[in-house]
Amino acid sequence: MFELAQPFWLLMLLPVAGWTGFAWRRAQGESPAVVLNHPALPLAEAGRLSAPSLRVPVILRGLAFALLVLALAQPREMGDWITPPPEGRDMVLLIDTSLTMSIRDFTQAGREVERMTVLKETLSRFIEGRTGDRFGVIVFGSEVATLTPPTFDRTHAIAQIQRLQVGMAGPDTALGDALGMALKQVQTRRLRPAIILVSDGADNNAGSLTPAESLAVARQAGVAIHTLQFGSDPFAAGRAARPGSHPNDPEPQPDLADLSRLTQGQHFAIGSADDAVRVIRAIDQLEPTLSNPAQHRQVREWYWGLLALAAAALAGAHWLSLRHTA
């Protein structure tokens, strides 16, 4: 579809047409005959030749001015609407790499696999399908480590997920410290940030910050915590249970379900690969991206072609004028 961005410039065609008509009549009236005298010819044999017409340069100049006016009107071809990328939110993937994540209680392609294997595939698919979000990756065990702060580079975030290993941050579960680290990194934009906490639900037995303290900070900051519990028994495969709560705090600590419920998040129990796919879809619905309406279209400008033609017409008119006066 063609349109003129500045159509009011077309009003200038009226004075251009007036000037062209005036110059045409003037050129027609100023076309006298030329008398050729030559010493070898008798005066009686002198001939009268008609002068070259001056109207062609006038036509070319009038055409050039008209083309310049059309260029000022900015003719352009309008293409499809440009859909802006969706506006997402900050999401921190808080991943438990304690020893219990090596338990083989999942089945994939007919064989038993570790919890960590299903976790990697689930989170990678989740990141890949979320355009517009900033993803951060934090692992925790006995210690807490940031593999990448929140970034729009989804390829980099997926690469960090794929390099996860069981026990890389120690054998225990410093859940309170991990939540505190995640809360420091998220930023509130138009959409509220979220923390995706992935763990097997084992007791909080390491770290200096309790989950209750981190929970209070999350509620005050308005950060939702979605919890993904991998496996049904955190003490399976011979791991000795450690009853009680944080060793430095005798008070009961919130579990995964409490963390999600008290921050307006959602708790998910993942017992199979199919559950993991279901969780991906559920979180997409709970934390949708913001689709901005298209406000700009693809535009192809054509004024440059009119300017080129106008320059050629002016050059031709100037050349003909020089030829007539030579």
Secondary structure, 3 states (H helix, E strand, C coil): CEEECCHHHHHHHHHHHHHHHHHHHHHHHCCCEEEECCCCCCHHHCEEEECCCCHHHHHHHHHHHHHHHHHHCCEEEEEEEECCCCECCEEEEEEECCHHHHCCCEEECCEEECHHHHHHHHHHHHHHCCCCCEEEEEEECCCEEEEEEEECCHHHHHHHHHCCCCCCCCCCCCHHHHHHHHHHHCCCCCCCCEEEEEECCCCCCCCCCCHHHHHHHHHHHCCEEEEEEECCCCCCCCCCCCCCCCCCCCCCCCCHHHHHHCCCCCEEEECCHHHHHHHHHHHHHHCCCECCCCCEEEEEECHHHHHHHHHHHHHHHHHHHHHHHC
